[in-house]
């Protein structure tokens, strides 16, 4: 796992890192007849519908003291033109900077006095706003949160300051080699597709977003047909009924608007490799490759994920430790509903040979017999990571939302352990040959194309 803050920021704007992208995405493998884990956990869910048709999914929490609430707004970047990139993220940031009944100072004081978290994140396919608090403080926190979402102040001075901050952050990003790589990678992969708009403010949008844009976008967000609510709480019986009643009071007034789910175009690896020169890179280089991979619901998706787990260990051993060619290297996915595989190489000291070193590492992938020898170890690592994320209410809520948005079912993530256990060594090897192998001897007729985007001095 990469620890450097700059590269983590770069990765976060491009793709879910390995633990997120493969553990929480939901494949279409059939559920075994006797999947006891799935059946036991399914009983912890309750579903409701508010009067305005907003669905509410509640998962029983292990902690009776903590309440986690997430409001999901579907649509994402395909609904915005590139010249308005970052508008949705900015809108949510400003929502939490004061509202009709609560000034920003009021919110800060409440957070200090009763210790609660109120946050938001914007992605390519949906955005999420949420709270986490003690059950005893839920009523007070919900009042602040719902007022922020429905009646934000949107003060001009706040907007101006946020835009100044965004401009400074953009300057830092473009001057930093790893940040520049992220920007250029987005342009190469998403330019001309429905994902052409960035979740972040860009050079193109920094001077074109206005406060009026924010206000208009907020009105479009408040559309009950694009909203879902996910909660992880310890409420049961009458307390659960009371909880739903409070959600009705907070969000039941949101009306249905004209929202229509956007169509998402295919992203591809077409195009030549690209090298960008940046004097700030010094003696280090930064490089990322994209390649075709399975979609979330393909039958070989889990096998592909496990193949990348093998590959990450091979990269570490051969490219970092033995060749000493870079500081860190890893794999993941790029995109949202449509995806590509990705390999990232950070702080490269041997730019001349780095790609050939990576290709040789890929072609040293174990054969089926060798895969079988360590397969249980990788399966256990996969499942342990999944359960590790589910130790907190926020992790469980994230799992539910990802399942809901990408499979249409809130419980899909519960099927993952059985799907992982059912994968065979042959399936892992076939996924490697189909998507990763770089020589005809290993891949067969078609070598898997990788497109590289690099930044160096």
C-alpha positions, 0 to 999 in steps of 0.5 A: 500500500502506498503511503505518500500523501501526494500519490494517494491524492493522485490515485483518489481522483482516478480510481478506487485503490485495490482494496476498494475497487475489487473488494466492494465491486459486485460480480455476477457469479451465482450465489451458492445454494447454502451461503449461510453468511449471506442468509444470516446477514440479510436478516439485518436489513430493513427497507422503507420508502418515504412519501416522496418515493425515496428508498431507505435501506437500514442495516442493523449495526453492531453498535447500539450507540452510533448512528451512520446516515448516508444520502446518495445523489445519483448522476455524477459527472456525466450530467455536467459539461467539462467547463463546469467540472467540479461544480457538484463537489463545490456545491456540497462543500458550500452546503456544509458551510452554513444554512438557513437555521445554522451558521458555519460558526453554529455548526463548528460549535456543535461539532465541538460540543457533541462530537459528530462528523458531517461529510460529503464526497463526489464521484463519477456516478454519484455523490454522498453526503452523510453524518455519524454521531451518537444515537443520543445526539441524532435528532440535533445532528439530523436537524443541522444536516437536513437544513444544510442539504435543503436550505444552504446559505450559499454566501457569496464570500464563502463561494469566493473563498472556496474558488480562491482555495480551488485555484491555489490547489489546482496550481499546486496539482499542476506543478507537482509531477504526480498531480499533473499525471493525474490530470493528463490521465483523466484527459486521455482516458475520459476525454470525449466520453460521458465521463469527460467532466472531472469531479475536481475543478479544472483549468477549464472550469476555474473561471467559468463556475459562478455562484448562480451555477451552484444554486442552480445545481443545488436545485437539480440535486434536490430531486427525490427520483435521484436520491437514496438513503442508507443507514447503519444503526442499532434501532429496532422495533418502535425506535426504528419506526421513529427513526424512519418518521424522523427521516420523513420529516427531514427529507419527505418534502423533497419533490420529484423533478426531471432527473433522468439517469445518464447513459455512460459511454465506453472508455478505451485504451486507444491512443498512443503513449504520452510523455509529459515533461515537467522540470519538477520531476527531477530524477524521478518519473511517474507513469500509469498504464491503462488496459482492458479489463472485465466489467463489474458483472462479468463472470471473470471479474473476481478471478481478474481481481485475484490475478492482480493480487498475485501481480502486485506481489510480483511487481514488488519483488521484481520491479521494486526490490530486485531491480530497484527501479521505483519507490512503489507500484500497484494496480487498480481500476479506472472509471465508474460504470465503465472501467479499465484496469490500471498499473501505477508506477511512482517515483521511478528511478529507471524511466528508460527501462521501467515499462520493459521491467513491468512487462517482464514481471507480468510475463513471469506470472505463475502457471496454474499449478503455482497459482493453486499453491497460494490461491487460498492465501490470496482468497483469505487476504481478499476476504479479510480485507472485505471484513476489515472494512466492515468493522465500522458503520461507515465501512458497512454503509460504503459497501451497501452504497457501492452494491446499490449503485453498481448492481442495483441490489443493496446486499450484493457485497454479502455474496462476495466471500462465497464468490471468492471461495469458488474461484479456481486456479484455472479461472485466475490463470485464464483471467491473466491470459485474457487481460494481462499477459504481454507476450504471444507465448502467454497471451495467445493470439492477441497481446493485451495492449497497455497505454502509458501516460508518463511524467518526467523531467 
